[in-house]
Amino acid sequence: MIRLVEPSVSCFEQIKPGLMEIKRNQTPYDIHAVERLLEYMDKDFEGYMDYLERCRSPKQPEGRVPSTTLLLYDDNRFIGVYGIRHYLNEHLKVQGGHIAYQIIPSERQKGYVKAGLKLVLGWCRKNLNLTEVLLFCNAKNIASDRAMTSVMEEVGGRREPDHIVDGVLERGVWIKTPDL
């Protein structure tokens, strides 16, 4: 069964092999939430839990918004990470959006991005009262573009015009969240 789980100290040993796989196979599309996990992996995971608590706080440094990190599991197997920004600031409206995700390399191309994204959409509706969310990806990240477009077409939404940010062509979609 595919499910979302909030990180905890008790899950650290279970997710460590997947994090090591990501570390060995880094890409230009790696997300901030995974970078932070990798940073804390060799330190103390309790420090990471404190970091996550600070990220969820409404009080953020200028330019940042509150965010939540969720882990994707299939039964008891760690599959990936979803980073959810609680609302958009001006920067996130053109790059970043509400949701970022990363699946461990050995589990890619198995439908987990779409399945996890659908769960995250429900989480966003229930916990943040969002009726739609914005996602972006680098236009060269064809798999991500395909996945977010597929979910948008399935559940509803609209495509944003492609645009360039810092010399990178970005693609974006608004995706509706499910009614409760």
N, C-alpha and C positions, 0 to 999 in steps of 0.2 A: 504494500500500500504506500503510495506517495504522500508525503506529509511535510509540513513546515515545522521547524523546531527552533525555539529560541536557544542561542548558545548558552552553555552552562559549563562550570568547571568539570562536572562529571562526564561530559561528552568529549573533552579534549583529546584523550588517548584514542578514542574512536575515530575522530576526524583527522588526526595527525598524518596517517598514511596518505590520505587524499590531498592534504596540504603539501606534503612532500612531493607528490606527483605534480601538482601545480607548479611548485618551485622549480622542479627539473624541466618543466615545459612552459616557461613564461612566454607570453605573447604581448604585442603592443596593445591588446584589448583587455588586459587584466584590469579588474575593478579595484577601487580604493578599499572596499571592505575586505577583499582577499589580501591586499598588500598589508593591511593592518594585522590580519590574522597571522601572516607569515612573519611580520615584525615581532609579534609577541610570542610566536611559537617557541623560539629559543630562549625566551625570558620566562615570565610567569603568566600563566593563563588567568590567574586571579586579577592581575593588572589589566588584562584584556577586558575582563568583566567590568572593571571600574571604568575603562575607556568607553565601553558600550553604554554604560549608565550616563556618562557625560554626554554622549552623542544623542541620547533620547531627551535630554533636558531641553526645555523651551529656551533657556538662556544659552546662546551660542555666540562664539566670536563673530565679529562682523564678516559678512559674506558667506556664512555657513547657516544651514537650517538643521533642525532636529532630524535625526534619522534612526532607523531600526535595522539591524542585521538579523536575517533569518537563515537557517540552514535547511537545505532540502535533503530529505532521506527517502529511499525506497526500501521499505521494511526497515531493517537496521543498518543499511548501507548509506554512508554519507555520499551524496551526489554533487552538491554544489552550494553556492552562497547567493543570496539575494540581498541587496542593499536598497532600502526604501527611504526616500526623503519625504518628510511629512507634508511639505508644501514647496512651492517653487519661488525662488527669488529671480531677479532679472537674468542672472547668469544661467541658472538651470532651465530657463525658458528657451534658451538657444543651444545649450549643451549640457547633457547630463540627464535632465528630466527627473521624474519621480523614482524610477526603478533602474537599477543596474544588476547584472547577474553574471555568474561564471560557473560553469560546470567543469568538474575535474576531467582531464583529457581522456581517460579511458571510458568515460560515460557519455561522451559527446556523440551526436548523430543518432541518438536513441529516443528522441522526443521529450527529454527531460526539461529542456528550456520551456517548451510550450506548456507542459503539464504543471511545472512549477509556477510559471507566469499566471496561469489561471487561478492557482491557489493564492498567489500574492494579490491578484485583483480582488478576490473575496476578502482578504485580510485588510486591504486598503479601504474597502467600503465599510467593513465592520469596525475597524479600529480608528480610521482617520476620517470617515464619512466622505470620502472622495467618490464622486460619481463618474469620473474618468481620470486617467493618468497619462502622463506623457513619457515616452521612451525615445531615446536617441541611440544611434550607433554610427560608427565610422562606415562610410559607404563601401569600403573595401572588406568589411566584415560581412560577407554575403550570408553566412549561416545565421547570424544574429538578425540581419535585416529580414531574411526569409521567415524566421520564427516569429518575430514581433508583428510582421505584416500578416502572417497566417492567423495569429490570435485575433488581431484587429478585424480581419475579414470574417472570422467566425463569430465573435461576440459583439462586434459593432465598433465603430470609431471612424477616424479619418486620418489621412496622411498629411503631414506638414510639408511645405515646400522644402526641397533640398537646399542647403545653405553651407557656406564655408566658414569655419571657425578656426582661427590660428593656422590657416593653410590646409585644413582638413575638411573634406566634403562630408557633411553630416546628413543622415536621414532620420526622420522622426515620424512617430505616429501617436495619435491620441487613441486610447483604448477605453471603452466603457467598462465600468465595474458592475458586477451583478447586483440586481435588486435584492434587498434583504427580505 
